[in-house]
Amino acid sequence: MTLANAMLEFVKARDHRLMRRVNGWSAPKWVRIWMICATRGGDGWLWYAMAAAILLFGGTNRFAAAGAAGLASGLGIVVFLWLKRLTGRRRPCYLEPHCWAKLLPPDQFSFPSGHSITAFAVATSLSLFYPSLMAGLLFCAVSVAISRILLGMHFLSDVVVGCLLGASLGYWSFTVFA
C-alpha cells in the first residue's frame, strides 16, 4: 500500500467515525435551527443579499468587491461540479440515516462541499476588500461549513477541502480585482 493510499484510508476511517457520531447526536433545538438556517443561507440567497448590500453601500470598492466575490464563487461552482463528478464520493446521508436532519441533498456526490467552497470564496474576497466585515463574514462561512457536517450532507474532509479551495479562490479573485 502506498503512502497516499494509506493516508486516504486514514482520512476515510476518521470521516466515517465522525459521521456515525454526528448522525446519532440528538442536538439541542437551537443547534438544529442554527444549522438548518446556515445551510439554507449557503444555498445562495445569503450571498446574493450580500452582493446587493455591497453594491448599494460598498463605497468606491463596491464593483471590484462584487466582481471578485462573483468570480470566486463562479469558479468555485465549476470546480466543485467537476470534482464531484470526478470523485463520485457518496454522501454520509446515503450511507447511514441521520437521527434528526431530514434534508434532501442537492446532488448525490459529497466531495468537495460546494456550500463550503462558495461560502469561503465569498467571505474571503469580501473580507479582503472590507476588513471590518471579516468577523461576520467568517462567522457565516464557518456556520455554513459546520452545518454541512452536522446535517449529514458531508464528511469532514469534504468540508475542509471545500473551505481551502474557496478561500484560495477568494484570495486569487481579490488579487485580480484589487
Stockholm file with secondary structure:
# STOCKHOLM 1.0

chainA/1-178         MTLANAMLEFVKARDHRLMRRVNGWSAPKWVRIWMICATRGGDGWLWYAMAAAILLFGGTNRFAAAGAAGLASGLGIVVFLWLKRLTGRRRPCYLEPHCWAKLLPPDQFSFPSGHSITAFAVATSLSLFYPSLMAGLLFCAVSVAISRILLGMHFLSDVVVGCLLGASLGYWSFTVFA
#=GR chainA/1-178 SS CCHHHHHHHHHHHHHHHHHHHHHTCCCCHHHHHHHHHHHHHTTTHHHHHHHHHHHHHCGGGHHHHHHHHHHHHHHHHHHHHHHHHHHCCBCHHHHSCCSSCCCCCSSSBCSSCHHHHHHHHHHHHHHHHCGGGHHHHHHHHHHHHHHHHHTTSCCHHHHHHHHHHHHHHHHHHHHHHC
#=GC SS_cons         CCHHHHHHHHHHHHHHHHHHHHHTCCCCHHHHHHHHHHHHHTTTHHHHHHHHHHHHHCGGGHHHHHHHHHHHHHHHHHHHHHHHHHHCCBCHHHHSCCSSCCCCCSSSBCSSCHHHHHHHHHHHHHHHHCGGGHHHHHHHHHHHHHHHHHTTSCCHHHHHHHHHHHHHHHHHHHHHHC
//
